[in-house]
């Protein structure tokens, strides 16, 4: 699944509950070397260093670097410093919950909209541009999405950003095929993370999944299934897959309406 002893970069670590951390753990289990990125020292101090659920020895063993994906020079420097890599996960998204999420879609906070687009979608292109320089024999970039074909209550502009992210995946896959670089996305069901906790109505998404997912969906435990899919797409067994969105959502994305009582597990 993962090439042993090769280096994989997992961008967007927040804490031990983040999908980024779960992905890194799967990569390590398969023998890969993981480098995590955090936006900046302040974010690491608040969410990482002060996290009481994490043993200090577990924190100390992680290889963590800083990178703000909205600053192109930082992304460039990151990959120059790291050297050759086999795969990258872009587990990064942001939308101001006060202006871009919630009960009302309309907003005049255009600076917030632009920032959300930059971080959540356009940054994938920046990461790919500089990651490719360290993948002379090809490699893989994986990003994390959420069902962008449907409009969910409260999700608002993040749903727009995820649609843009998936379009960016396809454009990058076309551009970098000649470089033997694969670009894909994993679209997961709702999982419990610190970032998800900032989304208005996140609990409603969980209730929705219970009504539509053919396979039982556990917002906490199924984080590992999302991580397994990301690791698969970063590894050599997916070397002819590019420009795709892999749904890891219990099958919810293919259901019309709600499951009937006799269809439930």
N, C-alpha and C positions, 0 to 999 in steps of 0.2 A: 504493500500500500504506500509506504513512505520509503525513500532510499536511505538506507542506514548510513549514519555518520555525515550526511549532507546537511547543509544549513537551511532552515526555514524561518522566515520572518513573519511574526504574527502581530499585526498592527491594531492598536485600539484597546490595549489592556486597561481595565479600570480597577477591578478587584477580583477575588477568587470566585465570585458568582457570575462573572462575565463570560460570554460565549468565547471570547478570545482566549481566556485562560483554559477553558475546556478543550479548545482546538489544540493549544500548545501541549496539553497533557497527552492527548491522543498521539500527536506527532512524536513526542518523547517515548511513548510506549512502543512505538514502531521503530525506534532507534535513531530518529532524527535529532539534530541539534537545533534548539529553538532560541531565537532572539525576539523578545517582546518589545513593543514600543508603547510609550505613554506620551500624551501630548506635551507635558512639561513637568518641571519639578514640583510645582504647586499641586497639580492633579495627583501626582504620585504620593505626595505627603498626605493629602486629605483622604484619598480613597484606598491607597495601597499601604502606606506605612502605618496608618492608624487603625487598620482593620484588625479587630480582635479575633475574628474567626480564623485567621491565618497564623500558624506558628512562625516565629521569627526565623527558624532554620529553613522553613519552606520559602519565605521571602528572600532570604539571603542567597539561596541557590539559583534564583532566576537571573537570567541575563537580560537586563532592562536598559533600554536606551530611550532618549527623548526625541520626539519628532512631531512638530505641528504641521499637518499636511496642507495647511493653507499657506505655508511659507516654502516656496519652491526650493530655495537654497538649503533648507533643513532636510528636505527629502533627498536632494542630490547628495548632500554630505553624508547622510545616513548610509546610503548604499555604497558610496566610495569607501567609507570606513569599514563596512561589514565585509566587502569582498564577494566572492562567488556565492550565489544562493540557488537553491533548486525550486523553491516555491515561496509565495507570499500570500498571506491572508489579509484582506482589507476589511477589518471589522470596525468600521467607523461611520457614525451618522450623528447628526444633530439637527434639531429644530427647536427654536425657543418655545417652550411649552405655554408661555403666556400669550404669545402672538400668533403662533403657527399651528397650535393644536387646541383642542377644546370644542365646545358646543357650536361655535361660529366659524365658518370657513373664511369669510371675507375679512381682510385685514389691510391696513395701510402701512404696515411695518415692512416696507420694501427692503430695507437694509437687512432685516432678519431673514427675509425670504432669500436674498442673495447669499447670505452667509450659510444658510441651511443647504442650499444647492451646492455651494462650493465644497463644504465639508462632506456632504452625504453622497454626492454624485461626481462632480468635476474632479475631486481629489483622486479618484480612482485612476484617471488618466495621468495625473502627475506621478503617482506611485508607479504605474506601469512603465512610464517613460524612463525612469531612472533605475527601476528594478531590472529592466531589460538589459542594461549595460553590464549587469553582473550575471547574466544568463547566456553565456556565449554558445552553449550547446542546446539552448531552449529551456523551457521551464513553464511554470504555471502561476497564474494570479487568480485568486478566488475572493469574491466579495460576498457580503451577506445582505439579502433582500427580504422583503415581506410582500405577500400577495398584492401586486400593484395593479391587477386588472379590475379590482373591485374597489368601491369607495366605502370605507368603514367609518362609522360614527367616531368623532373626536380625532381621528388620525390625520385628516385634512392634508396639510402641505407636506407632511412626511410621506404620505402616499404618493404625492406628485414627485417628490425626490426619489422614491424607490423606482418609479416608472422611468425617470431619467437615468437612474443608475443602471437599470437593465438595458436601456438603449445604449448607454456608454459601453457596457459589456460587449454588445454586438459590434459596435463600431471599432473597438479595440481589437476584438478577435479578428476582424477583417484586416486591420492595419498591421497586426503583428504576426500573422500566419507565416509570412516570409522569414520571420525571426525564430520560427518554431516555438513561439510563445502561445500558450493557451490561456484564454480569459473566460471565466465562468462565474456564475452566481449560485448560491444556495438560498432558496426561499423557504424559510422555516415557519412553523406554527408559532404562536406566542410562547415565549419562554421568560421566566422570571429573572430579571437582572436589575441592577441599580438604574440603568438607563430606562428600562421599561417602566420602572416605578414613577418616572416623570411624565409618562403619557397619560393624559386625561382619558378615563374610560378603559384603561387597560384590563380591568376586571371583566368588563363587558366582552372584550375579545375572547377571554378565556371561556366565558359562558357560551359565546357563539361557537367556539370550537367543539364544545361538548355536544352541541346540537347537530353539527355537520360533519365531523370527522368519522369516517368509517372505522378507523383504527383508534383505540383509546389514546388520547393525547394528554400527557402529563407535563405541565408547564415547567416543572422543576427537573424531573428525571430525564426528560427527552432532550435536554440540552446536549447530552452526550451523543444522541443520534445525529444532531445537526453537526457536531464536531467530527463525527465519523465520516459524514458526507464531504465536509470540507477537506479532510485529510485525504480521502479518496481522490478528489479532484486535483489536489496538489501532487499526488504521486504518479508513478509511471503507468499504472493500470488505466489511467484516463487519458492517455496520450493522443487519442484521436477525437477527443471531446473538446469543443471550443465554441464560444458564443452562446452557451446554453444556460437556462435557468433550471436547476434541479430542485424540485419541490420535496421538502422533507417536512411534511405537515400532517401526517396521518391520513392523507388522501382528501383532506377538506377541499382542496382546490378544484376537484372534479365533481363535486356534489352540487346538484341543482336543488334549491330549497333546503329543507331540513330532513334529517333521517327520520323515518317512521319508526314507531315503537318496535316492530318486529325486526328492524335492521340494526338495532343497537346491540353492542356487545353485552 
